Amino acid sequence: GAGVSQSPRYKVAKRGQDVALRCDPISGHVSLFWYQQALGQGPEFLTYFQNEAQLDKSGLPSDRFFAERPEGSVSTLKIQRTQQEDSAVYLCASSPRTGKRNTYNEQFFGPGTRLTVL
Amino acid sequence: QKEVEQDPGPLSVPEGAIVSLNCTYSNSAFQYFMWYRQYSRKGPELLMYTYSSGNKEDGRFTAQVDKSSKYISLFIRDSQPSDSATYLCAMLTNAGKSTFGDGTTLTVKP
C-alpha cells in the first residue's frame, strides 16, 4: 500500500523566494504533522492538523511559515521569503486516529523534502 | 537545555556486537517512548514504542524505560551491517506531537 509521499523531494530556492512543499498522507489518516529536521539533528515539531483543523502551530518558527490542509487530506507547507536558516529537511507524518489519552497513535513518516536556500 | 538528550555518537561496532543506545529526558509529562531508525535520505521508521517503565522485546531489539530516572535505552543484539543507520529516540505526551533526540549514527562493520 502507498505510504506518505512528499513532493518535491529536493528544492533549491534563492533567498527571498517563496516555496510550497506538498504532503500526501496515507488515505484515511486523520492526523497530519509537519516536522523540520536540520542537518545532524532530530526532527522538530512545526504544526499538527486533525482533519482540516490546524490544532497546534506552536512550532512554526516565524510568520513566514504557513501550513494548510483545506480538505482534510493533502497538506501544503508554505515558506515565504526564504532565508538560509530555513535550509533543512521538512518531514510530514500522518496517523490514523486523533490523539486519545492512554492510546498510542503511531505516526508514519514520508521521505521528506530537502530544502536548500542559497 | 533540550527536553530530550541523546548520546551523539557516532558509534562503530563489529558485526555481532551488542549495541546500547541511550536517551535522557526532563519532561515528566511524556507518556510514550519510541525508537526510530532513519536511513540516509529517508524518513524515520518506527522500531518500537513503550508506554510504561520496564523492558519490551521484539526480535533482536529490546527497549528499556526507567521513568524514575527519566532514562531510556535501546539494545540491539547480534548487530548486522543492515542495522547501520541513525537511531532517534522520541517521546510523546497525550497531545500528540513527538519530541525527538538528535540521533545516534551507528555503523556495523562486517
Chai-1 contact restraints between the chains, C-beta under 6 A:
chainA,res_idxA,chainB,res_idxB,connection_type,confidence,min_distance_angstrom,max_distance_angstrom,comment,restraint_id
A,Q41,B,D102,contact,1.0,0.0,6.0,A-B,restraint_1
A,G42,B,L88,contact,1.0,0.0,6.0,A-B,restraint_2
A,G42,B,F100,contact,1.0,0.0,6.0,A-B,restraint_3
A,G42,B,G101,contact,1.0,0.0,6.0,A-B,restraint_4
A,G42,B,D102,contact,1.0,0.0,6.0,A-B,restraint_5
A,G42,B,G103,contact,1.0,0.0,6.0,A-B,restraint_6
A,P43,B,F100,contact,1.0,0.0,6.0,A-B,restraint_7
A,F45,B,K97,contact,1.0,0.0,6.0,A-B,restraint_8
A,Y48,B,K97,contact,1.0,0.0,6.0,A-B,restraint_9
A,L91,B,G43,contact,1.0,0.0,6.0,A-B,restraint_10
A,G99,B,G96,contact,1.0,0.0,6.0,A-B,restraint_11
A,R101,B,N94,contact,1.0,0.0,6.0,A-B,restraint_12
A,Y104,B,Y32,contact,1.0,0.0,6.0,A-B,restraint_13
A,Y104,B,Y49,contact,1.0,0.0,6.0,A-B,restraint_14
A,E106,B,L46,contact,1.0,0.0,6.0,A-B,restraint_15
A,F109,B,G43,contact,1.0,0.0,6.0,A-B,restraint_16
A,F109,B,P44,contact,1.0,0.0,6.0,A-B,restraint_17
A,G110,B,G43,contact,1.0,0.0,6.0,A-B,restraint_18
A,P111,B,K42,contact,1.0,0.0,6.0,A-B,restraint_19
A,P111,B,G43,contact,1.0,0.0,6.0,A-B,restraint_20
A,G112,B,G43,contact,1.0,0.0,6.0,A-B,restraint_21
